[in-house]
Amino acid sequence: MSLSIAKVFGRSPFVPLQSHMEKVNQCIECIPTIFEAYSQGNTEEVRELAAKISKLEHDADLVKHDIRESLPKGLFMPVDRTAILQILDIQDSIADCAENIGVVLTFKQAKAVEPFKNMLDEFLAKNIDAFQQARLIIGQLDELLETGFGGAEAQKVRQMVSGVEKTEHEADVLQREMLRELLRSEDQLTYGDFFLWTKVIQQVSKIADRAENLAGTIRTTLVTK
């Protein structure tokens, strides 16, 4: 794979990043399914899905390492090498979040009380939405390169970055509401239930956080061009 990626770098530094992002997306796409299995108390399916996510995360790691080894050194590139590596690391951290969520869900079948359960569904969707918006930005980078990082295409990407930031903020607001609801319901939960849900919230929130970091890095790249 390294030879093919090395050839691709000669055409665009973004194609390998997009390839890696699609591996990350495969991890994220499993998250709604594993939560559905968890809500139904299907512990066997949860374990199987957690193992699947872990394998997908490993596949993303292999692509990441391949890109790192193939990234040209000392050659002219339209984007700073450090920026490419930073984008790659942030993308990879999102795959790590997906794997961590899968692992946490295998620890215990925790009780979920209303309205926390509905809030969790909304919170999960909001974080995944932030990721998908960031993924679309990565998909636009070739067009951005073709226009010299300027003009209408650059403005479009800036607007997309703002959209990710808005969604991440909405996810933050939901996170605070969920934690308040957990505290209000603490007398209905065991310590183990309470602990698990706080860990789940923490890990899911990192998806939108990382997506915002990714979008912010793209914004910085535009400013420096």
JOPE-V741115 format. One record per helix or strand of 2 or more residues. SS is the DSSP state (H for helix, E for strand). FROM is the first residue (numbers start at 1). LEN is the number of residues. Records with the same first field share a line. If there is no record, write none. Layout:
SS: FROM-LEN  FROM-LEN
This chain:
H: 2-10  14-16  31-9  43-28  81-25  116-24  141-6  151-34  186-3  191-34
